[in-house]
Amino acid sequence: MATATETRATKGLVFVHFIANMKYVLRPAARQVIDGIPHNRRALRADFKHHRWDSLQAQKNNHWTDEERVMLEQYLLDHNDFGRPRGLSLEGHTLDAMREAQVAIPQMKLRCAAFFPNPSTGESEQCTEEPLEDEDYCSKHKAEIDAIVAQQMKAEREGDEAPESSGDADFLGADSLPGDTVEPGDVVGLDDD
């Protein structure tokens, strides 16, 4: 009888996600020059189409080795979104069925709700830190949000124009929303699309 790892090496996994066109990047594509010879490093990323991503099909399309495909599958299985009710799961499997099949399901860990642009991939990424208790953001992003809100409220009281955001606060999208202000209690940095 084949082990779970041997089965994965030949059959792959099909993941589903609550969000239709979600993307997970384990390794971005890169062009390196080694000893004067250009080398392209293939990206390892899961691009969900219509809520679904088939690792074997992606392997064929992207010319990955079995080892690369299994690395990306394991990345998704270990991801904080895996096993969450509105997150990532295996197609056709309930959480109980995955536990019975001995698929590793990590403890559910919430993540900070802040998103920010990754200059190397050009995509938005979510902060990987845990949020503070009874908060949506980690301590770093909560402090940044509080400082921006305080500046904007001060500017409004004084009748000044709201200050420009710093590059550190790009996760708020403040640069793309000129003139908008954040009020206490507003949810920022989230995109429900």
C-alpha positions as CSV (number, residue, x, y, z in Angstrom):
1,M,0.0,0.0,0.0
2,A,1.4,3.4,-1.0
3,T,2.1,6.0,1.7
4,A,0.5,9.5,1.6
5,T,3.8,11.0,0.4
6,E,4.2,8.4,-2.4
7,T,0.6,9.1,-3.5
8,R,1.2,12.8,-3.5
9,A,4.3,12.4,-5.6
10,T,2.3,10.7,-8.4
11,K,-1.3,12.1,-8.0
12,G,-0.9,15.6,-6.7
13,L,-3.6,17.5,-4.8
14,V,-6.5,19.7,-5.7
15,F,-7.1,22.7,-3.5
16,V,-10.1,25.0,-3.3
17,H,-10.4,28.5,-1.8
18,F,-13.3,30.6,-0.7
19,I,-11.9,33.5,-2.8
20,A,-12.2,32.8,-6.6
21,N,-8.9,34.0,-7.9
22,M,-6.6,33.7,-4.9
23,K,-2.8,33.5,-5.4
24,Y,-0.1,32.0,-3.1
25,V,3.5,32.6,-3.9
26,L,6.2,30.3,-2.4
27,R,9.0,31.6,-4.7
28,P,8.7,34.4,-7.3
29,A,10.3,34.1,-10.7
30,A,13.8,35.6,-10.9
31,R,16.5,36.0,-13.5
32,Q,20.0,35.4,-12.2
33,V,23.3,35.8,-13.9
34,I,25.8,33.2,-12.8
35,D,29.3,33.3,-14.2
36,G,28.0,35.6,-17.0
37,I,25.3,33.1,-18.0
38,P,21.6,34.2,-17.5
39,H,19.5,31.7,-15.7
40,N,15.7,31.9,-15.2
41,R,14.3,30.6,-11.9
42,R,10.8,29.4,-12.3
43,A,8.2,30.8,-9.9
44,L,6.4,28.4,-7.5
45,R,2.9,29.9,-7.1
46,A,-0.6,28.7,-6.9
47,D,-3.0,30.7,-9.0
48,F,-6.5,29.7,-8.2
49,K,-9.0,29.9,-11.0
50,H,-12.7,29.8,-10.1
51,H,-11.9,28.8,-6.5
52,R,-9.8,25.8,-7.6
53,W,-6.1,24.9,-8.1
54,D,-4.9,21.5,-9.4
55,S,-1.2,20.9,-8.5
56,L,-0.7,18.3,-11.3
57,Q,-2.1,20.6,-14.0
58,A,0.0,23.5,-12.7
59,Q,3.1,21.2,-12.7
60,K,2.5,20.4,-16.4
61,N,1.8,24.0,-17.3
62,N,4.8,25.4,-15.5
63,H,7.3,22.5,-16.1
64,W,7.9,21.9,-12.5
65,T,9.7,18.9,-11.1
66,D,7.8,16.6,-8.7
67,E,9.9,18.0,-5.9
68,E,8.8,21.6,-6.7
69,R,5.2,20.6,-7.0
70,V,5.3,18.8,-3.6
71,M,7.1,21.8,-2.0
72,L,4.2,24.1,-3.1
73,E,1.6,21.6,-2.0
74,Q,3.2,21.4,1.4
75,Y,3.4,25.2,1.5
76,L,-0.3,25.4,1.0
77,L,-1.0,22.6,3.6
78,D,1.1,24.5,6.1
79,H,-0.3,27.9,5.3
80,N,-2.3,29.8,7.9
81,D,-5.3,29.9,5.6
82,F,-5.5,26.1,5.3
83,G,-8.4,24.7,7.2
84,R,-10.0,28.0,7.9
85,P,-13.8,28.2,7.3
86,R,-13.5,30.9,4.6
87,G,-10.0,29.9,3.4
88,L,-8.1,27.1,1.8
89,S,-9.0,23.3,1.8
90,L,-8.6,20.2,-0.3
91,E,-11.3,19.6,-2.9
92,G,-14.0,17.1,-1.8
93,H,-12.7,16.9,1.8
94,T,-14.2,18.1,5.0
95,L,-11.9,18.9,7.9
96,D,-12.8,15.6,9.5
97,A,-12.0,13.6,6.3
98,M,-8.6,15.4,6.1
99,R,-7.8,14.5,9.7
100,E,-8.8,10.8,9.0
101,A,-6.5,10.8,5.9
102,Q,-3.7,12.1,8.2
103,V,-3.2,15.3,6.2
104,A,-1.4,17.7,8.4
105,I,-3.8,20.5,9.5
106,P,-2.0,23.1,11.5
107,Q,-3.7,24.9,14.4
108,M,-5.7,27.7,13.0
109,K,-3.8,30.9,13.5
110,L,-5.3,34.3,12.7
111,R,-3.2,36.8,10.7
112,C,-3.0,40.6,10.8
113,A,-5.5,42.1,8.4
114,A,-2.9,44.5,6.9
115,F,-1.9,44.1,3.2
116,F,1.0,45.8,1.6
117,P,2.7,45.8,-1.8
118,N,5.6,43.5,-2.4
119,P,8.0,45.4,-4.7
120,S,9.7,42.2,-5.9
121,T,6.5,40.5,-7.1
122,G,4.3,43.5,-7.6
123,E,1.5,41.8,-5.7
124,S,-0.2,42.5,-2.5
125,E,0.8,40.4,0.5
126,Q,-0.8,40.0,3.9
127,C,1.2,40.5,7.1
128,T,2.1,37.2,8.6
129,E,2.0,38.3,12.2
130,E,-0.8,37.4,14.6
131,P,-3.2,40.2,15.5
132,L,-3.4,41.5,19.0
133,E,-6.2,40.1,21.2
134,D,-9.6,41.5,20.2
135,E,-8.0,43.4,17.3
136,D,-7.6,42.9,13.5
137,Y,-4.0,44.1,13.4
138,C,-0.6,43.1,14.8
139,S,1.1,45.5,17.2
140,K,3.2,47.1,14.5
141,H,0.3,47.8,12.1
142,K,-2.1,48.8,15.0
143,A,0.4,51.4,16.1
144,E,0.8,52.7,12.5
145,I,-3.0,52.9,12.1
146,D,-3.4,54.7,15.4
147,A,-0.7,57.2,14.5
148,I,-2.3,57.9,11.1
149,V,-5.8,58.2,12.6
150,A,-4.5,60.6,15.3
151,Q,-2.8,62.8,12.6
152,Q,-5.9,62.9,10.5
153,M,-8.2,63.7,13.4
154,K,-5.8,66.5,14.5
155,A,-5.7,67.9,11.0
156,E,-9.5,67.9,10.8
157,R,-9.8,69.7,14.2
158,E,-7.3,72.3,13.1
159,G,-8.9,72.6,9.7
160,D,-5.8,71.6,7.9
161,E,-5.6,69.1,5.0
162,A,-4.9,65.6,6.1
163,P,-1.1,64.7,6.1
164,E,0.2,62.5,3.4
165,S,0.9,58.9,4.5
166,S,4.5,57.7,4.8
167,G,5.7,54.7,2.7
168,D,5.5,52.6,5.8
169,A,1.7,52.9,5.8
170,D,1.1,51.7,2.2
171,F,-0.9,48.8,3.5
172,L,-3.7,51.3,4.2
173,G,-3.9,52.3,0.6
174,A,-3.7,56.0,1.7
175,D,-1.7,57.0,-1.3
176,S,-4.5,55.8,-3.7
177,L,-7.3,57.5,-1.8
178,P,-6.3,61.2,-1.7
179,G,-8.5,63.2,0.6
180,D,-10.2,60.2,2.3
181,T,-9.9,60.0,6.0
182,V,-10.0,57.1,8.4
183,E,-12.4,57.4,11.3
184,P,-12.1,55.5,14.5
185,G,-13.9,52.2,14.1
186,D,-13.4,52.1,10.3
187,V,-12.0,48.9,8.8
188,V,-9.0,49.7,6.6
189,G,-6.6,47.6,4.6
190,L,-9.2,45.0,3.7
191,D,-10.5,44.2,0.2
192,D,-13.7,42.1,0.0
193,D,-13.5,41.7,-3.8
